[in-house]
Amino acid sequence: MEIKKFEILSAQSNIDWVGKKVTGSHNGNITVKQGEFILNDGKLTGGKFIIDTTSIKILDITDPATNMQFAGHLASDDFFSTQKYPEATLEITSVSGKHVEGDLTIKGITHPVGFDVAVNINGNTLIATGKLVIDRTKYEMKFRSGNFFKDLGDTLIYNDFELNVNVTAKAA
């Protein structure tokens, strides 16, 4: 039984996000600050990511003033409360084949999440990719949610947002 740890290379890893609303969507990225994967006999068995919530970037809004205003709103208590909670974490709790279960903590609130992951190992390099769909309202992000506010019309923001994860790690 060989247990091997792979340390996440932050500069070679990224998480792309997509948030949707009635009139369209927005997208951007956020930084993986640090983390590790744990493999047992070449199979993923555990790990933990730390995400830097202060690094949220919006890529689809090119006007600098509008982009800054939107980024400030995402950092506010309506969304990620980045001053109070500069980090979010994902801890893998179990793996069955390609399916991963874990605990996602945002704004100090933890909920279980499940998603599929593809893991490729080439020598001492591990690349993992996966897509998570998160219900933002579970983490006290209720701004313009149809679950909490009525008559939003075309200002409604959908509760689910996507995280497309592409992480590179090196054997420790």
N, C-alpha and C positions, 0 to 999 in steps of 0.2 A: 504494500500500500504506500504509494508515493504521493505526498502532499507537496504541492508547488504553489508559490504565491507569485502573482504578476502585479507589478505596480503600474498604475495608470499614468500614462504620459499626457499631461494636461495639454501641452502645445500641439499634440497630434490627435486630440480627441475633441469632439464637439456634440452639442445637442441642438438640433434645429427645432423650433416650435412653430405651431400654426394655431391661431385662434380665429374662430369664425363667428360672424354675425349675420343678421338677415341680409344686409346689403353687400356682403363680400367676406374678406378675410384679411388677416395681417400675419406676417411671419417674421422670424428673426432667429437669433441664436442665444445661447447661454453657455457659460464655461463650466467644465468639470474641473474643480479645484484640485482634487486628489482622490485617491481610492485604490482599491485592490480587488483582484479576483483570486479565488482559491480553487485550485483544481486538485482532485484526488484521482490518481491513476489516469490522468489526461481528460477527466470529465469535470465540468464546472459544478461545484458544490456550494459555493458561497462567495461573498464579497460585499463591499460597501463603497458607495460613491459619495463624495461631498460636492455639492453644486453651489457655485458662487452666485447667489441671487442678485448681487449688485452689478453683475456683468450682463444683464439682459440687454440685448440690442434689437432694434427694429430695423429690418432690412428693406421693407417695401415702401417706406415713406421717405422720399428723397428731399423734401423741403426741410432744412435744418431746424427751423423754429417749431414746425409741427412735430417733427421727430422728437425733439427735446421735450416738448409738452407731453407727448404720448409716453415717452420713457419715464418721465416724472410721475405720470399717472400709474404706470405699472409698478413703480417703486413705492407708491403710496399705500396707505392702509386699505384702499379699495381692492388692491390686488396683493402684492407680495410683502408689504411692510418691510422693505429691505434694511432700513435703519435698525429696526428691532430684531429682525431675523435675516442676517446677511448670508446664511447658509440654509440649504435644504439637503436632506440625505435620502438615499435609497439603500436599504440593507437587504440583501438577498437572504431569504429564510429557507427556501427549498427549491430544488430543481428536479424536474421530471422530464427527461428527454430534452426537447428544446424549450419547454415551458418553465418559466421562472415565476416564483411567488416571492414577494418582498414587502417590506414596510417602507412606505414613502412618507417622509415628514416634511411638511411645508408650514411655515409660521408656527412651529412648535406643535402642530397637530399631525398625528400619525394615523394612517389608514393602510390596509393591505391593498396591494396591486398585483395583477397577474399579466404577463405578456410573454411573447415568444422571442427568443434570442438566437441568433446565429453566431457561433464561435468558430473562428479559424485560427489555428496555431501553426506558425511557420518558424521552426527553431525556437528562439527565445522571445518571439513576438506573438502576441495574442491580439486579434481584432474581434471585437464583439459589436454586433448591430442588432437593434430592436426598435419596436415602436410601442409606446405607451399611450393610452388614451385616458386622460385624467379628468374627473369631474371637479372643477374648481370650487364649487359650492361646498364641498366637504372640507375645504381648507379656509372657510370664512371669506371667500371671494364672491360676494353676492351682487356686485355692481351690475346693474341692468340684466339680472337673471330673471327669466320668466317664472321661475319657481317662487320668487320673493316679491316681484313687482308686476303690477298689472298695467295693461294699456301702453306697453313700450313701443308697439308698432315696429317701425324699421330701425329703432335704436336698440332692439334686443340683441344681447350677446349670448351666444350659445354656451351652455355650461361646460361642455367637453372641450378640452384642448389637446393637441397631439404633441408628443415629444418623440422625435426621431433621433435615436442615439447611435453614435458611431465612435467607439472608444478603442484606443490602441494602448496596450500595456506591454511591459518588458518583464521577463522573469527576474525575480528579486535575487 
